Amino acid sequence: MTENMTENQRERARNKELFKKMSSKEKLNYIWHYYRWHITGTILVVIFAISVISVMLEAQGADIYSTDVVMLGLVFTDERYEEQLQQFQETMDVNINILQNATSGDPEMVMANELLFMVSLIDNKADIMFLTQQKYETLVTDGEVFTPLNDIVELNEVFNLYELQTYNEDVYGIKLTTSPIDGIKFGEDLIVCISGHPKDLEHTVNTLNYLLEK
């Protein structure tokens, strides 16, 4: 049987046997090496599709808020959350969007929420971001994603109350060990940041100040 195989078939058979012997990490590296462009292309298509849907929903009259808050991490809500959300929306013109990250368990939900987060950035609906340490460190190296908080005089008073996250001598994040919003509980420490391009910087700063001074 082996003698009748073509060289390509023998090569595929060898690769298949080699793949079986790899560790999980080695398998991931192998898949990424050979299929990274396919994976990247698929992700971009999904992001584009979600973005189109988002634009369509907005065009149909979806609510637009002066400040959008996005939480990407291990975040839980209780029975008080819906009332708090309604209060933020109606009295402060602030919306809150909670997206579970990788530690939440379901890989498909994690991927969907990661994509939704990226769409939020693209659609300018992430004025204030609560992020995991890993996500923060991934994004902070891009100087356009976050606004340097040390440039915002109104936030100086809260700096002494929290652990600051710096990059290249600028403060880009504030570490929170507990949620500043009733009805929301953090399952891990999160870093709060301001978008590099908030829709309304003054409103966003006032909102963050309100949250941090509670």
C-alpha positions as CSV (number, residue, x, y, z in Angstrom):
1,M,0.0,0.0,0.0
2,T,2.8,2.4,1.0
3,E,4.6,1.7,-2.3
4,N,1.6,2.9,-4.3
5,M,1.4,6.2,-2.4
6,T,2.6,9.4,-4.1
7,E,5.3,11.5,-2.5
8,N,2.7,14.1,-1.4
9,Q,0.6,11.3,0.2
10,R,3.6,10.0,2.0
11,E,4.4,13.5,3.3
12,R,0.9,13.9,4.6
13,A,1.0,10.6,6.3
14,R,4.3,11.5,8.0
15,N,3.0,14.8,9.1
16,K,-0.2,13.1,10.5
17,E,1.9,10.7,12.5
18,L,4.1,13.6,13.7
19,F,1.1,15.6,14.7
20,K,-0.3,12.8,16.8
21,K,2.9,12.7,18.9
22,M,2.9,16.5,19.5
23,S,2.0,18.1,22.8
24,S,-1.0,20.4,22.9
25,K,1.2,23.4,22.8
26,E,3.2,22.0,19.9
27,K,-0.1,21.3,18.0
28,L,-1.2,24.9,18.5
29,N,2.1,26.2,17.2
30,Y,1.9,23.8,14.2
31,I,-1.6,24.9,13.3
32,W,-0.8,28.5,13.7
33,H,2.3,28.2,11.6
34,Y,0.6,26.5,8.6
35,Y,-2.9,28.0,8.9
36,R,-2.4,31.5,10.4
37,W,-3.5,33.3,7.3
38,H,-6.7,31.2,7.1
39,I,-7.4,31.9,10.8
40,T,-6.6,35.6,10.5
41,G,-8.8,35.9,7.4
42,T,-11.7,34.1,9.1
43,I,-11.4,36.4,12.2
44,L,-11.4,39.5,10.0
45,V,-14.5,38.3,8.1
46,V,-16.3,37.8,11.4
47,I,-15.2,41.2,12.7
48,F,-16.5,42.8,9.5
49,A,-19.8,40.9,9.7
50,I,-20.3,42.0,13.3
51,S,-19.4,45.5,12.4
52,V,-21.9,45.6,9.6
53,I,-24.6,44.2,11.9
54,S,-23.7,46.8,14.5
55,V,-24.1,49.6,12.0
56,M,-27.4,48.2,10.8
57,L,-28.8,48.0,14.3
58,E,-27.6,51.6,15.0
59,A,-29.3,52.8,11.9
60,Q,-32.5,51.1,13.1
61,G,-32.6,53.4,16.1
62,A,-30.3,51.7,18.7
63,D,-29.6,54.0,21.7
64,I,-26.5,56.1,21.6
65,Y,-24.9,57.2,24.8
66,S,-22.4,59.9,25.6
67,T,-20.2,57.4,27.4
68,D,-20.0,53.6,26.7
69,V,-18.4,51.4,29.4
70,V,-17.1,48.0,28.3
71,M,-16.0,45.3,30.8
72,L,-14.0,42.5,29.4
73,G,-13.1,40.0,32.1
74,L,-14.5,37.7,34.7
75,V,-17.5,39.8,35.8
76,F,-20.6,38.7,37.5
77,T,-24.0,40.5,38.0
78,D,-26.7,40.1,40.6
79,E,-30.3,41.2,40.9
80,R,-29.3,44.8,41.4
81,Y,-27.6,45.2,38.1
82,E,-30.5,45.8,35.8
83,E,-31.7,48.6,38.0
84,Q,-28.2,50.1,38.2
85,L,-27.9,49.9,34.4
86,Q,-31.2,51.6,33.9
87,Q,-30.1,54.4,36.3
88,F,-26.9,54.9,34.5
89,Q,-28.6,55.0,31.1
90,E,-31.4,57.3,32.1
91,T,-29.8,59.7,34.5
92,M,-26.1,59.7,33.4
93,D,-26.4,58.9,29.7
94,V,-24.0,56.0,30.3
95,N,-24.3,52.5,28.9
96,I,-22.5,49.4,30.3
97,N,-21.6,46.3,28.2
98,I,-20.3,43.3,30.0
99,L,-18.2,40.7,28.0
100,Q,-16.8,37.6,29.6
101,N,-13.2,36.8,28.7
102,A,-11.2,33.6,28.5
103,T,-11.4,32.7,32.2
104,S,-15.2,32.4,31.9
105,G,-14.9,28.9,30.3
106,D,-16.9,28.6,27.1
107,P,-14.3,29.0,24.2
108,E,-16.9,29.9,21.6
109,M,-18.4,32.6,23.9
110,V,-14.9,33.9,24.7
111,M,-14.1,34.2,21.0
112,A,-17.4,36.0,20.3
113,N,-16.8,38.4,23.1
114,E,-13.3,39.1,22.1
115,L,-14.6,40.0,18.6
116,L,-17.4,42.1,20.1
117,F,-14.8,44.0,22.1
118,M,-12.8,44.7,19.0
119,V,-16.0,45.9,17.2
120,S,-16.7,48.2,20.2
121,L,-13.3,49.7,19.7
122,I,-13.8,50.1,15.9
123,D,-17.3,51.6,16.4
124,N,-16.1,54.0,19.1
125,K,-18.3,52.3,21.8
126,A,-15.7,51.7,24.4
127,D,-15.0,55.1,26.0
128,I,-14.2,53.5,29.4
129,M,-12.7,50.0,29.4
130,F,-12.3,47.6,32.3
131,L,-9.8,45.0,31.1
132,T,-7.8,42.0,32.3
133,Q,-4.2,42.6,33.0
134,Q,-3.3,40.5,30.0
135,K,-5.6,42.4,27.6
136,Y,-4.4,45.8,29.0
137,E,-0.7,44.8,28.4
138,T,-1.6,43.7,24.9
139,L,-3.2,47.0,24.0
140,V,-1.1,49.5,25.8
141,T,1.9,49.2,23.5
142,D,-0.3,50.8,20.8
143,G,-0.2,54.5,21.7
144,E,-3.5,55.1,20.1
145,V,-5.8,52.8,22.1
146,F,-5.7,54.6,25.5
147,T,-5.6,58.2,26.7
148,P,-2.8,59.0,29.1
149,L,-4.6,59.6,32.4
150,N,-1.8,61.8,33.8
151,D,-2.8,64.4,31.2
152,I,-6.3,64.6,32.8
153,V,-6.1,67.0,35.7
154,E,-9.6,66.0,37.0
155,L,-8.3,62.5,37.8
156,N,-5.3,63.6,39.9
157,E,-7.2,63.3,43.2
158,V,-8.1,59.6,42.7
159,F,-4.5,58.6,41.7
160,N,-3.5,58.3,45.4
161,L,-6.4,55.8,46.0
162,Y,-5.4,53.2,43.5
163,E,-2.5,51.3,42.0
164,L,-1.6,53.0,38.7
165,Q,-0.5,51.2,35.5
166,T,2.2,53.0,33.6
167,Y,3.8,52.6,30.2
168,N,6.7,54.7,28.9
169,E,6.3,57.0,32.0
170,D,2.6,57.7,31.3
171,V,-0.4,56.4,33.3
172,Y,-2.8,54.5,31.1
173,G,-4.7,52.4,33.6
174,I,-5.9,52.1,37.2
175,K,-6.1,48.7,38.8
176,L,-9.3,47.9,40.6
177,T,-9.7,44.9,42.9
178,T,-13.5,45.4,43.4
179,S,-16.3,46.7,41.2
180,P,-17.3,50.4,41.7
181,I,-20.8,49.6,40.4
182,D,-23.5,48.0,42.6
183,G,-24.8,44.8,41.1
184,I,-21.4,44.0,39.5
185,K,-18.7,41.8,41.0
186,F,-15.2,41.2,39.7
187,G,-13.8,37.7,39.7
188,E,-10.4,39.1,39.1
189,D,-8.6,42.4,39.2
190,L,-9.4,44.7,36.3
191,I,-7.6,47.7,34.8
192,V,-9.8,50.7,33.9
193,C,-8.7,52.9,31.0
194,I,-10.1,55.6,28.9
195,S,-10.2,55.2,25.1
196,G,-7.7,57.1,23.0
197,H,-10.7,58.6,21.1
198,P,-13.7,59.0,23.5
199,K,-16.9,60.4,22.0
200,D,-17.1,63.1,24.7
201,L,-13.9,63.3,26.8
202,E,-15.4,65.6,29.4
203,H,-18.4,63.3,30.0
204,T,-16.2,60.2,30.0
205,V,-13.8,61.8,32.6
206,N,-16.8,62.8,34.8
207,T,-18.2,59.3,34.6
208,L,-14.9,57.7,35.5
209,N,-14.4,60.2,38.4
210,Y,-17.9,59.3,39.6
211,L,-17.1,55.6,39.6
212,L,-13.7,55.9,41.3
213,E,-14.8,58.3,44.0
214,K,-17.7,56.1,45.1
